[in-house]
Amino acid sequence: MTRRFYAALLAACLLTVPAHATPVSKDVANTYYNNCMAQSDPRLSEESHKSLCACTAAKMTEALSIEEMQAMKGNKEIQNKVLVEVYAPCMGGPVRDMVGAECRSNPQVSGAKATTVCECVGKLTGDWYELSGRTLMAEALKRDPSITDPTKGIQDSPQFQQETMKNLQSCMQNPG
């Protein structure tokens, strides 16, 4: 997904919602979903793209107010809230796709079971990220508050690398 795509949603999430905040309506979320689906990212499968768009549209209604969305551009605090509260819980599918693709391009993972092993490591890491993503994103933002892409800072984090390697070893021993 492009930085502009992420930045557009990122700017909608991290402030505490004031008592008078206007909730994000289903119409606004549906408009976001349609715009999201019109974007493309070659790293994502069609299924993961659709799931990401649907999940982030739903999370917008839970985590953001209209006022935050309007104030998002140029407001790093709200942009970071979007990363933590809107994107991070929705990144399981994209992480599965990206880890699986990285595995398939690894010359050390080859042979007849490579596809099965890479699907396994992608799934395990994506499932783990669904549970750990908010914490990992918050930690990544502490290290680099200028992050605008929800995958930046996460894939290079020691926790992510350790989990992916652990999953790779597990999948090599028992690919499922």
Disulfide bonds with the S-S distance in Angstrom:
Cys36-Cys53 1.96
Cys55-Cys90 1.97
Cys103-Cys118 2.08
Cys120-Cys171 1.96
